[in-house]
Amino acid sequence: MKFPFVAAMLALSMVCFHCTQVEPLPGYRDEAVGFRGGSALLPGQSQPVSAPSGGGNLARRINLKVDMVPRGTHGRKVVRPMRPQYITIHSTQNYTAGAERHSLALKRGALRSGKRPGGNRIGYLIWHFTVDDSVAIQHMPVTEQGEHADFAGPGNRLSIGIEMCENRGNNLSTTIERTAMLTAKLMHENGIPLSRVVPHYHWPRAGKHPANKNCPHFLMNNGRPGAKWRAFQARVNYYYKQSYEATYVAR
Protein backbone atom coordinates (compact mmCIF):
# COMPACT_ATOMS: atom_id res chain seq x y z
CA MET A 1 0.00 0.00 0.00
CA LYS A 2 1.14 3.57 -0.63
CA PHE A 3 0.71 4.38 3.07
CA PRO A 4 1.66 1.23 5.07
CA PHE A 5 0.36 2.60 8.34
CA VAL A 6 -3.19 2.63 6.98
CA ALA A 7 -3.38 -1.15 7.37
CA ALA A 8 -2.60 -0.75 11.05
CA MET A 9 -5.24 1.95 11.28
CA LEU A 10 -7.81 -0.34 9.69
CA ALA A 11 -6.96 -3.07 12.16
CA LEU A 12 -7.27 -0.54 14.97
CA SER A 13 -10.74 0.39 13.81
CA MET A 14 -11.89 -3.21 14.10
CA VAL A 15 -10.28 -3.91 17.47
CA CYS A 16 -10.17 -0.77 19.58
CA PHE A 17 -13.39 1.09 18.90
CA HIS A 18 -17.02 0.07 19.03
CA CYS A 19 -19.10 2.98 17.79
CA THR A 20 -22.57 2.98 16.39
CA GLN A 21 -25.40 5.23 15.35
CA VAL A 22 -25.68 8.42 17.33
CA GLU A 23 -29.10 10.01 17.49
CA PRO A 24 -29.43 13.80 17.26
CA LEU A 25 -29.97 15.73 20.46
CA PRO A 26 -33.55 16.79 21.17
CA GLY A 27 -34.35 19.83 19.09
CA TYR A 28 -31.56 19.10 16.59
CA ARG A 29 -31.51 17.25 13.31
CA ASP A 30 -28.71 15.60 11.39
CA GLU A 31 -27.21 17.81 8.71
CA ALA A 32 -25.89 16.12 5.59
CA VAL A 33 -23.22 18.27 3.99
CA GLY A 34 -21.53 18.32 0.63
CA PHE A 35 -17.86 17.80 -0.08
CA ARG A 36 -17.36 21.53 -0.48
CA GLY A 37 -18.87 22.31 2.95
CA GLY A 38 -16.77 24.32 4.47
CA SER A 39 1.98 10.01 38.41
CA ALA A 40 -0.44 11.93 40.88
CA LEU A 41 2.45 13.88 42.50
CA LEU A 42 2.28 17.60 41.87
CA PRO A 43 5.36 19.17 40.33
CA GLY A 44 7.49 21.62 42.29
CA GLN A 45 5.49 24.43 43.78
CA SER A 46 5.00 27.34 41.41
CA GLN A 47 3.14 30.61 41.55
CA PRO A 48 -0.40 30.07 40.19
CA VAL A 49 -1.09 31.97 37.01
CA SER A 50 -4.21 34.09 36.98
CA ALA A 51 -5.54 33.90 33.43
CA PRO A 52 -9.27 34.54 33.32
CA SER A 53 -9.17 35.19 29.58
CA GLY A 54 -8.02 31.72 28.59
CA GLY A 55 -4.73 30.49 30.06
CA GLY A 56 -2.34 31.50 27.27
CA ASN A 57 0.65 29.77 28.85
CA LEU A 58 -1.29 26.53 29.09
CA ALA A 59 -2.30 26.81 25.44
CA ARG A 60 1.33 27.19 24.41
CA ARG A 61 2.34 24.15 26.43
CA ILE A 62 -0.39 22.04 24.87
CA ASN A 63 0.93 22.84 21.36
CA LEU A 64 -2.47 22.46 19.75
CA LYS A 65 -2.60 21.95 15.99
CA VAL A 66 -5.89 22.21 14.11
CA ASP A 67 -6.01 19.69 11.25
CA MET A 68 -9.69 19.07 10.59
CA VAL A 69 -11.19 16.20 8.68
CA PRO A 70 -12.82 18.15 5.82
CA ARG A 71 -16.47 18.85 6.40
CA GLY A 72 -18.62 16.53 4.31
CA THR A 73 -16.05 13.72 4.12
CA HIS A 74 -15.52 10.45 5.98
CA GLY A 75 -16.21 10.89 9.71
CA ARG A 76 -17.72 14.33 9.07
CA LYS A 77 -19.88 13.20 6.17
CA VAL A 78 -22.91 13.80 8.39
CA VAL A 79 -22.72 16.66 10.87
CA ARG A 80 -24.49 16.03 14.17
CA PRO A 81 -24.60 19.12 16.39
CA MET A 82 -23.55 18.73 20.02
CA ARG A 83 -23.48 20.75 23.21
CA PRO A 84 -20.59 19.02 24.99
CA GLN A 85 -21.28 18.06 28.59
CA TYR A 86 -18.48 15.51 29.16
CA ILE A 87 -14.90 14.87 28.13
CA THR A 88 -14.07 11.23 27.40
CA ILE A 89 -10.46 10.04 27.62
CA HIS A 90 -9.27 7.11 25.48
CA SER A 91 -6.04 5.31 24.63
CA THR A 92 -5.40 4.32 21.01
CA GLN A 93 -4.04 0.80 21.74
CA ASN A 94 -2.10 1.33 18.52
CA TYR A 95 1.65 0.93 18.92
CA THR A 96 2.68 2.09 15.42
CA ALA A 97 1.19 5.57 15.00
CA GLY A 98 1.44 8.92 16.74
CA ALA A 99 -0.90 11.88 16.53
CA GLU A 100 0.13 12.97 13.03
CA ARG A 101 -0.48 9.55 11.52
CA HIS A 102 -3.82 9.21 13.25
CA SER A 103 -4.77 12.60 11.85
CA LEU A 104 -3.82 11.55 8.32
CA ALA A 105 -5.69 8.25 8.68
CA LEU A 106 -8.85 10.08 9.76
CA LYS A 107 -8.60 12.53 6.85
CA ARG A 108 -8.09 9.68 4.38
CA GLY A 109 -11.04 7.72 5.76
CA ALA A 110 -8.85 4.78 6.78
CA LEU A 111 -10.55 4.24 10.15
CA ARG A 112 -13.72 2.41 9.31
CA SER A 113 -16.44 0.92 11.50
CA GLY A 114 -18.97 -1.50 10.11
CA LYS A 115 -22.06 0.35 9.01
CA ARG A 116 -25.16 -1.54 10.13
CA PRO A 117 -28.71 -0.91 11.31
CA GLY A 118 -28.56 0.28 14.90
CA GLY A 119 -24.83 0.72 14.56
CA ASN A 120 -22.44 3.19 13.02
CA ARG A 121 -24.54 4.92 10.39
CA ILE A 122 -21.71 6.54 8.41
CA GLY A 123 -19.15 3.74 8.54
CA TYR A 124 -16.28 5.78 9.98
CA LEU A 125 -14.67 6.43 13.35
CA ILE A 126 -13.90 9.94 14.47
CA TRP A 127 -13.05 11.79 17.67
CA HIS A 128 -12.07 15.35 18.49
CA PHE A 129 -8.40 15.32 19.54
CA THR A 130 -5.37 13.02 19.40
CA VAL A 131 -2.46 13.67 21.77
CA ASP A 132 1.12 12.39 21.82
CA ASP A 133 4.31 13.57 23.54
CA SER A 134 4.84 16.53 21.21
CA VAL A 135 1.48 17.76 19.95
CA ALA A 136 -2.30 17.71 20.35
CA ILE A 137 -4.21 17.63 17.07
CA GLN A 138 -7.87 18.61 16.65
CA HIS A 139 -9.82 16.66 14.00
CA MET A 140 -13.33 18.08 14.31
CA PRO A 141 -15.16 20.89 16.13
CA VAL A 142 -16.22 20.23 19.71
CA THR A 143 -19.73 21.28 18.65
CA GLU A 144 -20.10 18.10 16.56
CA GLN A 145 -20.71 14.57 17.80
CA GLY A 146 -17.97 12.01 17.25
CA GLU A 147 -18.01 8.22 16.89
CA HIS A 148 -15.71 7.05 19.67
CA ALA A 149 -17.53 5.82 22.76
CA ASP A 150 -20.82 3.99 23.25
CA PHE A 151 -22.97 3.41 20.19
CA ALA A 152 -26.17 5.50 20.51
CA GLY A 153 -25.41 6.51 24.09
CA PRO A 154 -24.47 9.81 25.71
CA GLY A 155 -20.75 9.14 25.37
CA ASN A 156 -21.01 9.85 21.66
CA ARG A 157 -23.90 12.29 21.83
CA LEU A 158 -22.60 14.51 24.60
CA SER A 159 -18.84 14.15 24.99
CA ILE A 160 -15.61 15.46 23.53
CA GLY A 161 -13.36 12.50 22.69
CA ILE A 162 -9.59 12.63 23.33
CA GLU A 163 -7.30 9.79 22.20
CA MET A 164 -3.89 9.35 23.86
CA CYS A 165 -1.16 7.78 21.72
CA GLU A 166 0.98 4.94 23.01
CA ASN A 167 3.16 4.16 20.00
CA ARG A 168 6.72 2.94 20.40
CA GLY A 169 9.09 5.85 21.00
CA ASN A 170 6.32 8.06 22.38
CA ASN A 171 6.84 9.26 25.95
CA LEU A 172 3.64 8.15 27.67
CA SER A 173 4.10 10.27 30.79
CA THR A 174 4.47 13.40 28.66
CA THR A 175 1.42 12.38 26.62
CA ILE A 176 -0.65 12.02 29.79
CA GLU A 177 0.49 15.44 31.04
CA ARG A 178 -0.34 17.09 27.71
CA THR A 179 -3.74 15.41 27.77
CA ALA A 180 -4.38 16.71 31.30
CA MET A 181 -3.54 20.24 30.12
CA LEU A 182 -5.82 19.96 27.08
CA THR A 183 -8.62 18.59 29.26
CA ALA A 184 -8.32 21.53 31.67
CA LYS A 185 -8.51 23.96 28.74
CA LEU A 186 -11.60 22.24 27.32
CA MET A 187 -13.26 22.23 30.75
CA HIS A 188 -12.77 25.97 30.97
CA GLU A 189 -13.94 26.71 27.45
CA ASN A 190 -17.04 24.52 27.62
CA GLY A 191 -18.07 24.85 31.27
CA ILE A 192 -17.51 21.15 31.97
CA PRO A 193 -16.81 20.16 35.61
CA LEU A 194 -14.07 17.75 36.62
CA SER A 195 -16.72 15.22 37.67
CA ARG A 196 -17.65 14.93 33.99
CA VAL A 197 -14.14 14.11 32.82
CA VAL A 198 -14.51 10.36 32.38
CA PRO A 199 -12.67 7.37 30.92
CA HIS A 200 -14.06 5.41 27.98
CA TYR A 201 -14.84 2.76 30.62
CA HIS A 202 -17.57 5.07 31.95
CA TRP A 203 -19.82 4.44 28.94
CA PRO A 204 -21.30 0.90 28.71
CA ARG A 205 -21.59 -0.45 25.17
CA ALA A 206 -24.83 -2.25 24.44
CA GLY A 207 -24.30 -5.83 23.30
CA LYS A 208 -20.61 -5.97 24.20
CA HIS A 209 -19.07 -8.24 26.82
CA PRO A 210 -17.76 -6.75 28.95
CA ALA A 211 -19.96 -3.73 28.38
CA ASN A 212 -17.43 -1.33 29.94
CA LYS A 213 -14.16 -1.22 28.01
CA ASN A 214 -10.78 -1.25 29.77
CA CYS A 215 -9.84 2.13 28.31
CA PRO A 216 -7.63 4.04 28.71
CA HIS A 217 -6.04 0.81 29.91
CA PHE A 218 -2.88 2.39 31.35
CA LEU A 219 -5.00 4.64 33.59
CA MET A 220 -7.18 1.80 34.88
CA ASN A 221 -6.55 -0.47 37.87
CA ASN A 222 -7.43 -4.08 37.07
CA GLY A 223 -9.57 -2.86 34.19
CA ARG A 224 -11.54 -0.33 36.23
CA PRO A 225 -11.11 3.29 37.35
CA GLY A 226 -9.13 3.47 40.57
CA ALA A 227 -6.02 5.18 41.93
CA LYS A 228 -4.47 5.76 38.50
CA TRP A 229 -7.60 7.45 37.19
CA ARG A 230 -7.88 9.61 40.30
CA ALA A 231 -4.24 10.63 39.81
CA PHE A 232 -5.04 11.72 36.26
CA GLN A 233 -8.01 13.74 37.49
CA ALA A 234 -5.72 15.39 40.03
CA ARG A 235 -3.39 16.48 37.23
CA VAL A 236 -6.31 17.92 35.27
CA ASN A 237 -7.48 19.77 38.38
CA TYR A 238 -3.97 21.08 39.00
CA TYR A 239 -3.71 22.59 35.51
CA TYR A 240 -7.23 23.97 35.70
CA LYS A 241 -6.59 25.75 38.98
CA GLN A 242 -3.14 26.94 37.92
CA SER A 243 -4.32 28.44 34.63
CA TYR A 244 -7.81 29.65 35.45
CA GLU A 245 -7.44 30.63 39.12
CA ALA A 246 -9.54 33.76 38.72
CA THR A 247 -12.53 31.76 37.53
CA TYR A 248 -11.91 28.57 39.49
CA VAL A 249 -14.79 27.23 41.54
CA ALA A 250 -14.44 23.98 43.49
CA ARG A 251 -16.39 21.34 41.59
ZIJODA-V339603 format. One record per residue. RES is the residue in one letter. OMEGA is omega as a letter, one per 30 degrees, with the letter a starting at -180 (* if undefined). NEAR is the number of other ideal C-beta (glycine too) atoms within 10 Angstrom. Layout:
res=<RES;RES>
omega=<OMEGA;OMEGA>
near=<NEAR;NEAR>
This chain:
res=<M;K;F;P;F;V;A;A;M;L;A;L;S;M;V;C;F;H;C;T;Q;V;E;P;L;P;G;Y;R;D;E;A;V;G;F;R;G;G;S;A;L;L;P;G;Q;S;Q;P;V;S;A;P;S;G;G;G;N;L;A;R;R;I;N;L;K;V;D;M;V;P;R;G;T;H;G;R;K;V;V;R;P;M;R;P;Q;Y;I;T;I;H;S;T;Q;N;Y;T;A;G;A;E;R;H;S;L;A;L;K;R;G;A;L;R;S;G;K;R;P;G;G;N;R;I;G;Y;L;I;W;H;F;T;V;D;D;S;V;A;I;Q;H;M;P;V;T;E;Q;G;E;H;A;D;F;A;G;P;G;N;R;L;S;I;G;I;E;M;C;E;N;R;G;N;N;L;S;T;T;I;E;R;T;A;M;L;T;A;K;L;M;H;E;N;G;I;P;L;S;R;V;V;P;H;Y;H;W;P;R;A;G;K;H;P;A;N;K;N;C;P;H;F;L;M;N;N;G;R;P;G;A;K;W;R;A;F;Q;A;R;V;N;Y;Y;Y;K;Q;S;Y;E;A;T;Y;V;A;R>
omega=<a;l;a;a;a;l;l;l;l;l;l;a;a;a;a;a;a;a;a;a;l;l;l;l;l;l;l;l;l;a;l;a;l;a;a;l;l;*;a;a;l;l;l;a;l;a;l;l;l;a;a;a;l;l;a;l;l;l;l;a;l;a;a;l;l;a;a;l;a;l;l;l;l;a;l;l;l;a;l;a;a;l;a;l;a;l;a;a;a;l;a;a;l;a;a;a;l;a;a;a;l;l;l;l;l;a;l;l;a;a;a;l;a;l;a;l;a;a;a;a;l;l;a;l;l;l;a;a;l;a;l;a;a;a;l;a;l;a;a;l;l;l;l;l;l;l;a;a;a;l;a;a;a;l;l;a;a;a;l;a;l;l;l;a;l;l;l;a;l;l;a;l;l;l;l;l;l;l;l;l;l;l;l;l;l;l;a;a;a;l;a;a;l;a;l;l;a;l;l;l;a;a;l;a;a;l;l;l;f;a;a;a;l;a;f;a;a;l;l;l;a;l;a;l;a;a;a;l;l;l;l;l;l;l;l;a;l;a;l;a;a;a;a;a;a;a;a;l;l;a;*>
near=<8;4;12;8;18;18;12;17;24;15;12;22;20;12;10;19;25;22;28;23;16;27;14;15;15;5;6;14;9;15;13;11;16;10;9;8;14;8;9;12;7;10;9;4;6;8;6;14;15;14;18;12;9;13;25;11;13;20;15;9;16;23;14;17;15;9;15;15;20;14;18;16;17;20;26;24;21;17;18;22;15;22;12;22;15;21;25;30;29;24;24;26;17;22;13;15;24;24;27;16;21;26;21;17;24;26;17;14;18;23;23;17;22;12;13;11;7;11;16;23;21;21;16;23;27;24;27;26;27;29;31;27;19;16;18;22;23;19;23;21;15;18;14;19;28;26;25;27;30;25;21;16;17;16;24;26;22;19;31;30;29;25;30;26;24;20;19;8;8;19;12;15;9;13;23;24;19;23;29;24;27;28;27;26;23;19;22;20;14;16;10;19;13;16;9;18;27;18;24;29;23;21;23;15;20;12;11;12;5;10;12;18;24;16;25;25;16;15;23;20;11;6;13;11;17;12;10;18;20;12;15;24;21;15;21;22;19;17;22;25;14;22;26;24;14;11;13;16;6;7;12>
